[in-house]
Amino acid sequence: MNDFWKSYDITHAEYGADYRCYPLYGTVHLMELAISLAFIVGAALWYRRSSARTRRRILVGVTALLLLDEAALLLGMALTGQWNWSYLPLHLCNINVFVCLYNTITDRNWCKEELYALCIPGAMLALLCPSWLDVPSWWTLINLHSVSIHALLVLYPVLLVVPQVLAFLFGSALPIYFLNQSLNTNFYFLNNPYGNIITSTFTALLGEKYYILGFLPAIALALFLMYLPWAADDKKKKRA
């Protein structure tokens, strides 16, 4: 099989479980971050300068790209006989594809709130600390999909940037936990902390049994930083 299509399982078998296709903040990683940033900024500027009709088309286009990106991975894994339950789009970031789709169709404020408060910081952290490097090279379906889907998941709520949260995250965590138990998957990192630098850090600080508690201060800090500019602006307007 060509390296481009190889899954995590085949890579582990051929290269070892500790193999990483490129180092964090090496040349390849920095290039991916630079291209992602240029894409997000360029699209956001285009959106900002567009008419309401064009903005709607851009939002629909980004939603379509998210769905096509996710479908490409699922089809690629299925057609090469590598698909398993772990490729369902129910990971902490990927599940926001459905929130984006629902928002594009219904234009609900709670969708915008969830995407702003949780999707942006989550997708940005994933790009900065990728957990998908255990593939043969950067030129693989899994790596290209992972970078592009997370860049799109940052872009979509950036286009909205009118926040109107946590209920979505914690409300969906319980069924995801039981789904993990039945399918032997690790959606939302609820089963184990391995394969991600953030959850591995929580484990080093709190132990494997309590690593999940590390999400509480992390989410609180992210929400504080995400809403601080809006709170400051609101306070400034009240003084005026």
trRosetta pair geometry for C-beta under 8 A, 3 or more apart (Angstrom, degrees):
i j d omega theta_ij theta_ji phi_ij phi_ji
1 5 5.7 -98 173 70 110 114
1 6 6.1 130 111 -77 121 83
1 10 7.1 -41 65 -168 140 163
1 80 6.7 84 -140 -163 132 120
2 5 5.6 78 72 10 85 99
2 6 7.8 -138 101 -31 45 87
3 6 5.5 -42 -152 1 45 122
3 136 4.0 -109 -163 93 111 161
3 137 6.1 49 142 13 135 106
3 139 7.6 66 103 89 109 88
3 140 6.4 -86 141 -92 79 100
4 139 6.3 -52 -104 134 86 83
4 140 5.4 179 -148 -122 40 53
4 141 6.0 79 159 -28 76 83
5 76 6.2 -154 -134 178 87 101
5 80 4.8 161 166 -86 133 163
5 82 7.5 161 153 2 93 143
5 140 7.5 -144 -31 -155 11 83
5 141 5.9 32 -113 -1 46 127
6 10 4.5 -117 -159 85 96 128
6 11 5.5 116 136 -56 119 85
6 14 7.7 -53 -160 24 148 140
6 82 7.9 156 -153 -95 34 161
6 135 6.4 150 90 -157 94 84
6 136 5.4 72 54 -17 137 118
6 140 6.5 -64 51 -138 79 127
7 10 5.2 96 52 13 74 98
7 11 6.9 -133 99 -3 39 92
7 77 6.3 73 -86 -123 119 99
7 80 7.8 174 -33 95 102 126
7 82 4.2 176 -28 176 136 138
7 135 7.8 -80 -175 -112 17 97
7 142 6.9 113 -126 -53 48 137
8 11 5.7 -62 -148 40 30 112
8 12 6.2 32 156 -23 68 106
8 134 5.6 54 -137 98 89 107
8 135 6.7 -68 -87 -76 58 78
8 142 7.2 142 -48 -133 79 170
9 12 5.8 -53 -149 33 28 111
9 13 6.5 25 153 -17 62 107
9 82 7.1 -177 44 -156 115 100
9 84 8.0 74 -28 1 141 137
10 13 5.7 -57 -150 37 33 111
10 14 6.1 15 159 -7 68 113
10 82 7.0 -62 -20 -117 118 128
11 14 6.1 -67 -141 46 27 99
11 15 5.4 -24 180 27 70 117
11 19 6.4 -135 161 77 99 130
11 134 5.6 149 108 150 136 74
11 135 5.2 -124 -69 -122 158 37
11 136 5.7 -140 -110 -48 106 67
12 15 7.0 -66 -110 57 15 78
12 16 6.9 -46 -160 137 51 13
12 17 5.0 29 -145 -91 101 62
12 19 7.5 -170 -105 32 44 108
12 134 6.6 27 -69 163 82 124
14 136 7.8 -5 83 -88 133 100
15 19 3.6 5 132 -41 119 168
15 134 7.9 -177 79 -166 125 76
15 136 7.0 169 -37 -102 142 64
16 19 5.0 119 66 -33 81 99
17 134 7.4 -8 -166 -145 45 141
19 134 5.9 104 80 -139 76 76
20 23 6.9 88 111 -87 127 45
20 133 4.3 22 -152 129 89 121
20 134 6.2 -52 -96 -79 57 60
21 28 8.0 -79 121 94 91 162
21 133 5.3 -146 30 -172 82 75
21 134 7.5 173 -18 -105 87 12
21 135 5.5 -26 -35 73 137 66
21 136 6.3 62 -101 112 118 22
21 137 5.0 161 -157 -119 124 23
21 138 5.9 169 132 -49 128 56
21 140 7.5 -133 -89 3 167 127
21 143 6.8 -75 62 -74 154 145
22 26 5.3 -136 170 62 95 132
22 27 7.8 -101 -164 59 128 68
22 28 4.1 -60 -158 55 167 136
22 29 5.9 -177 117 -38 119 89
22 133 6.5 -119 47 -145 63 115
22 137 7.9 63 -37 -156 97 54
22 138 5.8 14 -16 -58 134 105
23 26 3.9 96 64 -36 91 124
23 29 7.0 -94 93 -8 51 130
24 29 5.9 84 -150 -84 33 175
24 129 7.1 4 -127 -123 131 57
24 130 7.6 -179 -103 37 86 84
24 197 7.7 43 -81 -56 152 156
25 29 5.5 -74 -65 89 18 135
25 30 6.2 56 -156 -59 51 94
26 29 5.3 90 48 16 65 104
26 30 6.9 -132 98 -5 28 95
27 30 6.0 -63 -146 40 25 108
27 31 6.2 25 157 -20 64 109
28 31 5.7 -57 -149 36 29 112
28 32 6.4 29 154 -19 64 105
28 138 4.9 -143 -168 -64 138 149
29 32 5.7 -55 -151 35 32 112
29 33 6.4 30 152 -17 65 106
29 130 7.4 -149 -125 13 108 125
30 33 5.6 -53 -147 38 33 112
30 34 6.2 35 154 -21 66 106
31 34 5.7 -53 -144 36 31 112
31 35 6.3 28 157 -16 65 106
32 35 6.0 -55 -145 38 29 108
32 36 6.2 30 155 -19 63 109
32 127 7.6 -156 126 -161 106 92
32 138 7.5 -145 -59 -151 125 126
32 147 5.1 -94 -165 -135 122 142
33 36 5.7 -56 -146 38 29 113
33 37 6.2 29 156 -20 65 107
33 127 6.3 122 -107 158 82 109
33 128 7.4 63 -107 -94 126 59
34 37 5.8 -54 -146 36 29 110
34 38 6.3 28 155 -18 64 107
35 38 5.8 -54 -146 37 30 111
35 39 6.3 32 154 -20 64 108
36 39 5.8 -58 -150 36 29 112
36 40 6.3 24 156 -17 65 108
36 127 6.1 -150 111 -147 171 143
36 147 6.5 -124 -70 177 122 93
36 150 7.7 -13 -138 94 143 89
36 151 4.0 -135 -141 -103 100 121
36 154 7.6 70 168 42 111 140
37 40 5.9 -57 -145 38 30 108
37 41 6.1 23 161 -13 67 111
38 41 6.1 -57 -140 42 26 106
38 42 5.9 26 161 -19 63 114
39 42 6.0 -59 -142 39 23 110
39 43 6.2 17 162 -14 62 111
39 151 5.9 40 78 168 133 135
39 155 7.2 -64 123 -75 93 134
40 43 6.1 -60 -145 40 24 106
40 44 6.1 23 157 -19 63 112
40 151 6.2 -132 -55 -170 103 87
40 154 5.7 -32 -110 104 141 114
40 155 4.8 -142 -120 -86 82 88
40 158 6.3 62 -173 45 105 163
41 44 5.7 -58 -144 38 28 111
41 45 6.3 27 158 -18 64 107
42 45 6.0 -57 -149 36 27 109
42 46 6.4 28 153 -18 63 107
43 46 5.6 -54 -148 37 33 114
43 47 6.2 35 152 -21 66 107
43 58 7.2 152 -172 -170 94 123
43 62 7.5 103 177 -84 145 120
43 155 5.6 17 80 -151 142 127
43 159 7.3 -57 131 -76 102 110
44 47 5.6 -53 -147 37 31 114
44 48 6.3 33 154 -23 65 106
44 155 7.1 -141 -56 -144 89 79
44 158 5.4 -61 -94 132 125 118
44 159 6.3 -142 -111 -85 72 65
45 48 5.7 -51 -144 33 31 112
45 49 6.4 14 162 -7 64 110
46 49 6.4 -71 -150 44 25 99
46 50 6.3 33 154 -38 63 114
46 58 6.9 165 112 -111 107 146
47 50 5.7 -59 -148 21 28 118
47 55 5.7 81 -161 -122 80 83
47 58 5.2 -159 -100 107 93 162
47 59 8.0 87 -129 -54 124 77
47 159 5.0 -93 -179 -133 172 98
50 54 3.7 -116 -180 93 120 124
50 55 5.0 158 93 -57 115 73
50 58 6.6 133 46 -19 166 135
51 54 4.8 91 52 12 76 101
51 55 6.9 -133 96 -8 38 89
52 55 5.6 -52 -146 34 30 116
52 56 6.6 35 154 -22 62 102
53 56 5.8 -52 -157 30 31 112
53 57 6.8 28 148 -15 63 105
54 57 5.5 -54 -151 37 38 112
54 58 6.3 42 150 -22 69 102
55 58 5.6 -52 -148 33 33 113
55 59 6.4 33 154 -19 65 105
55 159 7.7 159 -161 179 92 111
56 59 5.8 -55 -150 36 31 111
56 60 6.4 29 153 -16 65 106
57 60 5.7 -53 -146 39 32 111
57 61 6.2 37 152 -23 64 107
58 61 5.5 -56 -149 36 30 115
58 62 6.4 30 155 -18 66 103
58 159 6.9 -163 118 -143 117 146
59 62 5.9 -51 -146 34 30 108
59 63 6.5 33 152 -19 62 106
59 104 5.8 175 143 -118 103 98
59 156 7.6 88 -142 -143 75 80
59 159 6.2 179 -92 124 86 147
60 63 5.6 -55 -151 37 32 114
60 64 6.4 34 151 -21 66 105
60 104 6.1 125 -98 -167 58 128
61 64 5.6 -52 -148 34 32 112
61 65 6.5 34 152 -19 64 103
62 65 5.6 -51 -149 35 34 114
62 66 6.6 40 150 -23 64 101
62 100 7.6 -101 117 -180 98 134
62 152 6.2 166 -169 -158 90 97
62 155 6.1 -141 -142 111 136 118
62 156 5.3 167 136 -92 134 84
62 159 6.9 -179 6 -6 164 154
63 66 5.6 -51 -153 31 33 115
63 67 6.6 28 152 -14 65 105
63 100 5.6 -175 -112 139 85 105
63 101 5.7 122 -162 -97 114 60
63 104 4.4 -11 -71 -49 157 163
63 156 7.3 89 -73 -118 66 125
64 67 5.8 -57 -150 39 33 109
64 68 6.1 30 154 -16 67 110
65 68 5.7 -56 -141 42 30 110
65 69 6.0 37 157 -25 65 107
65 152 5.7 -155 108 -120 113 143
66 69 5.8 -54 -146 33 25 113
66 70 6.5 20 157 -13 61 107
66 97 4.9 177 160 -134 118 94
66 100 5.7 48 49 84 173 149
66 101 7.4 -141 88 -55 129 88
66 149 6.9 90 -138 -139 69 78
66 152 5.2 -177 -83 135 83 140
66 153 7.2 100 -117 -69 117 72
66 156 7.0 7 -55 -56 138 138
67 70 6.0 -57 -149 39 30 107
67 71 6.1 29 154 -19 65 111
67 97 6.8 136 -79 179 57 118
67 101 6.8 78 -67 -84 112 121
68 71 5.5 -55 -142 40 31 112
68 72 6.3 41 155 -30 64 101
69 72 5.8 -49 -152 24 28 115
69 73 7.3 23 153 -13 59 100
69 145 6.1 143 179 -145 88 79
69 148 5.6 -150 -131 109 134 114
69 149 4.8 169 135 -83 137 87
69 152 6.5 178 2 13 159 154
70 73 6.1 -55 -159 33 35 107
70 74 6.5 29 150 -14 68 109
70 89 5.2 8 -154 -82 131 143
70 94 6.7 118 -112 -155 118 106
70 97 5.6 41 -44 -132 147 171
70 145 8.0 108 -97 -166 34 115
70 149 6.6 90 -68 -114 74 131
71 74 5.7 -59 -146 41 35 110
71 75 5.9 31 159 -16 70 110
72 75 6.1 -58 -142 41 25 106
72 76 6.0 28 157 -23 62 112
72 141 7.2 -150 140 -161 99 107
72 145 6.3 -165 89 -100 109 114
73 76 5.7 -57 -144 36 27 113
73 77 6.3 20 161 -13 65 108
73 87 6.6 -160 137 -165 106 111
73 141 6.5 149 -112 152 67 106
73 142 7.1 82 -131 -104 108 56
73 145 4.5 91 -70 -148 113 165
73 149 8.0 -31 -22 -43 136 140
74 77 6.2 -60 -149 40 26 105
74 78 6.1 21 156 -17 64 114
74 83 7.0 50 -161 -116 61 124
74 87 6.1 146 -106 141 68 119
74 89 7.7 -62 -58 -36 119 100
75 78 5.6 -59 -140 41 30 110
75 79 5.8 22 165 -15 68 112
76 79 6.3 -57 -137 39 21 103
76 80 6.4 1 166 0 59 115
76 141 4.7 -166 162 -177 164 162
77 80 6.4 -71 -145 48 25 98
77 82 4.7 -97 -157 82 75 92
77 83 4.1 110 126 -79 102 74
77 84 7.9 -95 163 9 131 56
77 87 5.2 -139 64 -110 168 169
78 81 7.8 35 177 -69 29 25
78 82 7.9 -93 -58 53 18 62
78 83 4.3 15 -83 -34 61 142
83 87 5.6 -93 -145 39 75 145
84 87 6.3 111 60 0 53 98
85 88 5.9 -17 -176 -13 58 112
85 183 4.0 -140 146 -176 159 123
85 184 7.3 106 60 59 134 71
85 185 5.2 -112 114 -58 105 122
86 183 7.7 169 -60 137 57 114
86 185 4.7 170 -95 -126 71 99
86 186 7.1 15 -127 27 108 77
88 183 8.0 -10 8 157 136 167
88 185 7.4 -30 35 -122 110 168
88 187 7.4 -42 81 -73 104 131
89 94 4.0 -132 -161 152 78 123
89 95 6.5 151 141 -79 77 47
89 97 5.8 -38 167 36 141 135
89 98 7.6 143 114 -31 120 99
90 94 6.7 -19 6 84 12 112
90 95 5.4 43 -142 -76 41 104
90 176 6.3 176 165 -124 116 105
90 179 7.1 -63 145 109 163 151
90 185 7.7 68 72 124 120 150
90 187 4.3 -21 112 -127 98 148
90 188 7.8 -54 143 -27 83 86
91 94 4.5 68 49 19 89 108
91 95 6.7 -162 67 -21 37 86
91 187 5.4 -129 -92 -133 46 74
91 188 7.0 -179 -155 -47 43 42
92 95 6.9 -51 -151 19 14 109
92 122 5.9 -134 134 -163 107 137
92 187 7.4 153 -41 179 61 66
92 188 5.0 107 -73 -113 89 53
92 189 6.6 -21 -32 1 129 93
93 96 6.1 -54 -176 17 45 114
93 119 7.3 102 -140 -142 68 71
93 122 5.3 -175 -89 133 85 114
93 123 5.3 115 -138 -86 121 74
93 126 5.6 -23 -52 -33 153 157
93 149 7.5 116 126 124 119 106
93 150 6.1 -11 171 -104 155 87
93 153 5.8 104 -178 117 101 174
94 97 5.8 -20 -178 -5 58 113
94 149 6.8 4 -102 154 82 142
95 98 6.0 -40 -178 26 57 110
95 99 7.2 57 130 -15 70 101
95 172 7.1 147 158 153 157 155
95 187 7.8 82 -46 -170 121 118
96 99 4.8 -47 -150 36 56 117
96 100 6.1 63 148 -24 75 95
96 114 7.7 -168 -121 129 97 106
96 115 6.4 118 -160 -110 118 81
96 118 7.6 -170 -87 102 127 100
96 119 4.4 120 -138 -110 158 118
96 122 7.7 152 -27 74 143 135
96 123 7.6 -89 51 -53 152 115
96 153 5.6 89 87 -143 130 117
97 100 5.7 -51 -152 34 31 113
97 101 6.5 32 149 -18 63 105
97 149 7.6 -42 -72 -162 118 109
97 153 7.4 -72 -68 -90 69 105
98 101 5.5 -50 -146 36 35 113
98 102 6.2 35 154 -19 66 106
99 102 5.7 -53 -145 38 30 110
99 103 6.2 30 155 -19 64 107
99 111 5.4 167 -179 -145 88 91
99 114 5.9 -107 -158 95 150 129
99 115 6.0 178 124 -68 127 97
99 119 7.1 -147 75 -63 140 136
99 168 7.6 52 -100 -172 134 152
100 103 5.8 -58 -147 38 28 110
100 104 6.3 31 154 -22 64 106
100 111 7.8 144 -89 178 26 118
100 115 6.8 97 -79 -103 74 136
100 153 7.5 -122 -45 -118 138 69
100 156 4.9 -29 -122 176 126 163
101 104 5.8 -54 -149 33 30 112
101 105 6.5 21 155 -12 64 109
102 105 5.9 -62 -150 41 30 107
102 106 5.8 -18 169 20 69 116
102 108 7.0 -25 135 22 98 123
102 111 5.9 -162 95 -100 99 139
103 106 6.6 -75 -125 57 24 80
103 107 6.5 68 -176 -96 63 28
103 108 6.0 -108 -112 41 69 78
103 111 3.6 -174 -81 131 106 149
103 112 6.5 126 -138 -55 137 66
103 115 7.0 -42 -30 -24 160 141
103 160 7.8 -37 156 -83 146 146
104 107 7.8 18 -153 -61 12 65
106 111 7.4 126 73 -13 104 145
107 111 8.0 -137 -162 48 16 131
108 111 4.5 93 74 -1 94 106
108 112 7.3 -165 98 -5 54 83
109 112 5.6 -55 -153 36 40 111
109 113 6.2 42 150 -22 70 105
109 164 3.7 -82 -159 87 108 159
110 113 5.4 -50 -147 35 36 117
110 114 6.3 35 155 -18 67 104
110 164 7.8 -79 -59 77 33 121
110 165 7.6 -146 -160 -63 79 83
110 168 7.4 144 162 -54 105 120
111 114 6.0 -56 -147 38 29 107
111 115 6.2 24 157 -15 65 111
112 115 5.9 -59 -144 41 28 109
112 116 6.1 25 159 -17 65 110
112 157 7.2 136 -151 -134 59 89
112 160 5.1 -153 -132 161 103 147
112 162 6.7 -24 178 77 147 71
112 163 6.3 -177 136 -122 100 43
112 164 5.5 77 78 7 125 105
113 116 6.1 -61 -147 38 24 106
113 117 6.0 4 166 -4 64 117
113 163 5.8 86 -108 -162 60 83
113 164 5.6 -85 -59 60 98 80
113 165 5.3 -91 136 -82 108 125
114 117 6.3 -65 -134 46 23 98
114 118 5.5 -30 -176 30 64 117
114 119 6.8 68 131 -21 71 102
114 165 5.3 -159 -92 -118 66 76
114 168 4.7 11 -112 25 136 157
114 169 7.8 169 -142 -39 103 82
115 118 7.2 -67 -111 56 13 77
115 119 4.3 -25 -149 24 56 136
115 120 7.1 77 154 -29 63 84
115 156 6.6 -86 -168 106 140 103
115 157 3.7 -175 141 -86 107 121
115 160 6.7 74 89 36 134 147
116 119 7.3 18 -23 43 14 93
116 120 6.0 1 -154 -5 36 125
116 157 5.1 -178 -77 -178 54 128
116 160 7.0 -111 -64 87 102 118
116 161 7.2 120 -110 -112 116 43
116 163 4.4 -124 82 -94 169 105
116 226 6.7 141 149 174 85 129
117 120 7.7 106 29 31 5 100
117 121 7.8 -31 162 11 36 113
117 163 7.2 96 -47 -136 86 130
117 165 5.0 33 66 -175 151 130
117 166 7.7 -81 125 -49 142 66
117 222 7.7 108 179 123 65 102
117 223 5.8 20 -159 -111 104 86
117 226 5.7 148 -123 103 57 156
117 227 7.5 9 -107 -50 96 103
118 121 6.8 -73 -152 46 25 96
118 122 5.7 18 163 -16 65 123
118 165 6.6 -176 -27 -174 114 83
118 166 7.9 143 -65 -88 124 50
118 168 7.3 -137 17 75 156 119
118 169 6.0 -177 -115 -63 155 121
118 219 7.8 -4 -109 -137 88 102
118 222 7.9 82 -108 118 47 138
119 122 5.8 -65 -140 43 25 111
119 123 5.8 17 168 -13 67 113
119 153 5.6 -126 179 172 106 97
119 154 7.8 -173 137 -91 87 38
119 156 7.5 -43 131 71 147 107
119 157 5.4 140 78 -20 121 141
120 123 6.3 -61 -141 40 21 102
120 124 6.1 19 161 -17 61 113
120 154 5.9 81 -133 -133 65 67
120 157 5.2 -107 -56 78 100 135
120 158 6.9 115 -109 -58 117 79
120 226 7.1 132 72 -119 127 125
121 124 5.7 -58 -142 40 30 112
121 125 6.2 32 160 -21 66 107
121 222 4.3 95 -179 -157 175 128
121 225 8.0 108 -91 73 132 116
121 226 6.5 -92 -41 -63 120 125
122 125 5.9 -56 -149 35 27 109
122 126 6.5 28 152 -20 62 106
122 153 7.9 -59 87 134 95 131
123 126 5.5 -51 -149 33 34 116
123 127 6.6 34 153 -18 65 102
123 150 4.5 167 -163 -162 89 79
123 151 7.7 178 164 -60 120 16
123 153 4.0 -172 -97 98 149 111
123 154 4.7 -153 104 -57 129 79
124 127 5.8 -54 -152 36 33 109
124 128 6.3 24 154 -12 67 110
124 150 8.0 164 -64 168 23 107
124 154 5.8 94 -65 -102 78 123
125 128 5.7 -60 -142 44 32 107
125 129 5.9 -23 173 33 71 105
125 198 6.3 28 169 -57 129 146
126 129 7.0 -76 -127 65 20 68
126 130 6.4 55 169 -103 62 56
126 131 7.2 -68 -142 9 80 93
126 146 7.7 -129 157 176 116 96
126 150 4.8 -136 93 -125 123 144
127 130 6.8 5 -141 -65 22 89
127 147 7.1 83 -120 -136 88 66
127 150 5.0 179 -60 123 91 134
127 151 6.9 90 -92 -69 136 69
127 154 7.3 -28 -15 -35 141 138
129 196 7.2 79 127 -170 110 73
129 197 4.4 -113 -174 49 123 124
129 198 5.9 121 95 -37 153 91
130 133 5.7 106 106 -43 110 95
130 146 6.6 95 -147 135 115 133
130 147 7.7 -25 -101 -80 138 78
131 195 5.0 77 -175 146 114 79
131 196 4.1 -32 -91 -93 140 73
131 197 7.1 -151 -82 -4 87 72
132 135 6.7 3 157 -11 78 116
132 142 5.8 -155 179 149 118 103
132 143 6.1 167 120 -99 113 58
132 146 4.2 -155 40 -81 165 172
133 143 7.5 59 -108 -104 46 108
134 195 7.6 -77 3 -134 133 95
135 140 4.5 -140 148 66 134 163
135 142 4.9 180 -80 65 153 126
135 143 5.5 -144 61 -40 142 100
136 140 5.8 131 50 -70 86 132
137 140 5.9 139 64 -31 64 99
137 143 7.5 -99 107 8 45 153
138 143 5.2 -143 -154 133 45 157
138 144 7.8 92 161 -60 66 74
139 143 7.4 -28 -23 63 7 129
139 144 7.3 29 -141 -47 39 114
140 143 4.7 83 58 12 90 102
140 144 6.7 -170 81 -3 42 89
141 144 6.1 -64 -142 44 25 105
141 145 5.8 25 161 -18 65 114
142 145 5.9 -58 -143 40 24 111
142 146 6.1 24 159 -22 63 111
143 146 5.8 -56 -143 35 28 110
143 147 6.4 23 161 -14 64 106
144 147 6.2 -56 -146 38 28 106
144 148 6.1 17 161 -10 64 115
145 148 6.1 -67 -143 44 25 103
145 149 5.8 19 166 -18 68 113
146 149 6.3 -53 -135 37 22 105
146 150 6.4 14 165 -11 59 112
147 150 6.4 -69 -153 41 23 103
147 151 6.3 22 155 -19 64 111
148 151 5.7 -55 -146 37 32 112
148 152 6.3 30 156 -17 66 107
149 152 5.8 -55 -150 39 31 111
149 153 6.3 31 151 -20 65 108
150 153 5.4 -51 -142 38 35 113
150 154 6.7 39 154 -19 63 98
151 154 5.9 -52 -154 33 33 109
151 155 6.3 33 149 -22 65 108
152 155 5.3 -53 -143 37 35 115
152 156 6.3 41 160 -30 68 99
153 156 6.2 -33 -136 21 31 112
153 157 7.8 16 170 2 54 99
154 157 7.3 -77 -168 45 29 91
154 158 6.1 28 150 -23 68 120
155 158 5.5 -68 -148 39 31 115
155 159 6.4 35 159 -27 69 102
156 159 6.0 -56 -161 25 29 111
156 160 7.2 20 148 -13 61 104
157 160 5.3 -52 -152 35 47 113
157 161 7.1 101 151 -60 65 58
158 161 5.8 11 -166 -49 38 107
163 226 8.0 115 -70 149 159 104
163 227 7.4 -112 95 -104 162 83
163 230 6.4 -73 53 -74 124 162
165 168 5.9 10 -108 17 28 98
165 169 7.0 19 155 -2 37 100
166 169 5.4 -55 -155 37 49 112
166 170 5.9 27 157 -4 81 109
166 219 7.2 95 -108 159 109 138
166 223 7.9 -27 -57 -77 108 147
167 170 6.5 -63 -138 49 26 96
167 171 5.4 28 164 -22 65 120
168 171 5.9 -60 -135 42 19 110
168 172 6.1 6 168 -8 60 114
169 172 6.5 -73 -152 41 19 99
169 173 6.3 30 153 -40 61 107
169 219 7.7 -173 96 -128 170 147
170 173 5.3 -40 -142 14 36 122
170 174 7.8 41 165 -24 59 90
171 174 7.3 -53 -173 16 30 103
172 175 6.5 -61 -162 45 50 100
172 176 5.9 48 147 -22 78 115
173 176 5.6 -65 -147 43 31 113
173 177 6.1 41 155 -32 68 102
173 188 6.0 165 -123 178 80 165
173 190 6.8 147 -164 -86 91 137
174 177 5.7 -48 -151 24 29 115
174 178 7.1 18 157 -8 61 102
175 178 5.9 -58 -152 41 38 105
175 179 6.1 42 150 -23 69 107
176 179 5.4 -53 -145 37 34 116
176 180 6.4 43 152 -25 64 101
176 187 5.1 -113 -169 101 111 119
176 188 5.0 80 130 -2 147 135
176 190 6.4 133 115 0 102 148
177 180 5.8 -52 -157 29 29 115
177 181 6.9 30 147 -20 61 103
177 188 7.7 -63 -66 65 65 136
177 190 5.0 -115 -102 152 77 154
178 181 5.4 -47 -152 30 40 116
178 182 6.6 29 155 -12 67 105
179 182 6.1 -62 -149 41 32 104
179 183 5.9 -2 165 9 70 116
179 185 7.1 -26 127 50 86 119
179 187 6.7 -6 91 37 117 135
180 183 6.5 -74 -132 53 22 88
180 184 7.5 54 176 -118 57 8
180 185 5.1 -111 -125 71 66 74
180 186 6.3 72 -138 -96 119 28
180 187 5.8 -142 -75 36 100 84
180 188 7.8 -99 -52 43 133 96
180 190 5.6 -165 -8 75 163 111
180 191 4.8 -157 169 -53 136 115
181 184 7.9 14 -175 -69 19 45
181 191 7.9 170 -70 -97 55 110
185 191 7.2 162 102 -7 40 146
186 189 6.2 25 162 -109 97 37
186 190 7.0 -178 -161 46 57 59
186 191 4.4 -106 -111 44 77 115
186 192 5.9 -59 -120 40 129 80
186 195 7.7 109 96 40 155 136
187 190 6.8 -4 84 17 59 105
189 192 7.5 -89 -165 80 66 37
189 193 6.2 52 -178 -113 111 50
189 196 6.3 -64 -99 28 135 147
189 199 4.9 -144 -173 -78 146 155
189 212 7.8 170 115 -104 92 81
190 212 7.0 44 -130 -107 58 128
192 208 7.6 -12 -144 -160 79 106
193 196 6.9 -104 178 55 62 96
193 199 3.7 -158 -155 147 87 107
193 200 5.8 152 139 -76 106 44
193 202 6.2 -140 -135 69 143 103
193 203 4.5 175 80 -49 157 122
193 208 6.6 -144 18 -131 119 72
193 211 4.4 -54 -61 130 143 164
194 199 7.5 -87 -29 100 17 117
194 200 6.8 65 -116 -84 44 95
195 199 8.0 10 62 60 62 123
196 199 4.5 57 79 24 111 104
196 200 6.3 180 85 -15 52 90
197 200 5.5 -56 -141 39 29 116
197 201 6.4 37 155 -26 63 102
198 201 5.8 -54 -156 29 29 112
198 202 6.9 29 147 -17 62 101
198 218 7.5 87 -176 -135 119 159
199 202 5.3 -44 -150 32 42 116
199 203 6.5 47 149 -23 65 100
199 211 6.0 69 -172 158 80 129
199 214 7.3 154 -127 68 52 135
200 203 5.5 -50 -152 33 35 115
200 204 6.6 38 149 -21 65 101
201 204 5.6 -49 -148 32 35 112
201 205 6.5 23 155 -10 65 109
201 214 7.4 158 97 -172 80 158
202 205 6.0 -66 -150 43 30 105
202 206 5.6 -22 171 24 70 116
202 211 4.2 102 116 -162 106 82
202 212 7.5 105 144 -51 146 14
202 213 7.5 166 -171 65 117 60
202 214 3.0 -130 -127 15 117 162
202 215 7.4 -1 -103 -39 156 61
202 218 7.9 -67 -79 -30 117 136
203 206 6.7 -74 -121 58 21 78
203 207 6.7 -31 -164 152 58 10
203 208 5.3 25 -144 -87 107 58
203 211 4.3 -16 -78 -95 68 130
205 214 6.6 107 65 -95 122 123
206 210 4.4 -110 155 95 111 99
206 211 5.4 156 74 -93 113 43
206 213 5.8 -169 -160 59 161 107
206 214 5.7 -150 0 -53 140 100
207 210 5.3 51 67 33 94 92
207 211 6.9 -131 88 -51 40 75
208 211 5.9 -20 -140 -23 31 116
210 213 5.0 -15 172 9 88 121
211 214 5.7 -33 -176 5 55 118
212 215 6.1 -30 -179 6 55 113
213 216 5.7 -30 -174 7 59 116
214 217 7.0 -58 -163 42 46 94
214 218 6.0 41 148 -17 73 119
215 218 5.4 -69 -144 48 34 114
215 219 5.6 34 162 -22 75 109
216 219 6.2 -55 -143 35 21 105
216 220 6.4 20 156 -17 59 110
217 220 5.3 -55 -143 39 36 115
217 221 6.1 37 158 -21 69 104
218 221 5.9 -54 -149 36 28 109
218 222 6.4 27 153 -18 62 108
219 222 5.6 -54 -145 38 32 112
219 223 6.2 31 156 -18 66 106
220 223 6.0 -56 -147 38 28 109
220 224 6.3 31 153 -22 63 107
221 224 5.6 -54 -148 34 31 114
221 225 6.4 23 157 -13 65 107
222 225 6.0 -61 -149 41 29 106
222 226 6.0 26 155 -20 66 113
223 226 5.6 -57 -139 39 30 110
223 227 6.0 4 169 0 67 114
224 227 6.7 -73 -142 47 19 92
224 228 6.1 40 158 -50 61 103
225 228 5.8 -34 -140 3 27 121
227 230 5.3 -62 -160 46 60 111
227 231 5.7 61 144 -25 85 105
228 231 5.8 -57 -142 38 29 110
228 232 6.2 29 160 -19 65 108
229 232 5.7 -57 -147 38 30 111
229 233 6.2 30 156 -19 65 107
230 233 5.7 -52 -145 37 32 111
230 234 6.3 34 154 -21 64 106
231 234 5.7 -53 -147 36 30 112
231 235 6.4 31 154 -19 64 106
232 235 5.7 -54 -148 36 30 111
232 236 6.3 34 152 -22 64 106
233 236 5.6 -53 -149 34 32 115
233 237 6.5 32 153 -20 64 105
234 237 5.8 -54 -150 34 31 111
234 238 6.6 32 152 -20 64 105
235 238 5.8 -53 -150 33 33 112
235 239 6.7 31 153 -18 64 105
236 239 5.9 -58 -153 34 32 110
236 240 6.6 38 150 -30 64 104
237 240 5.6 -48 -150 23 35 116
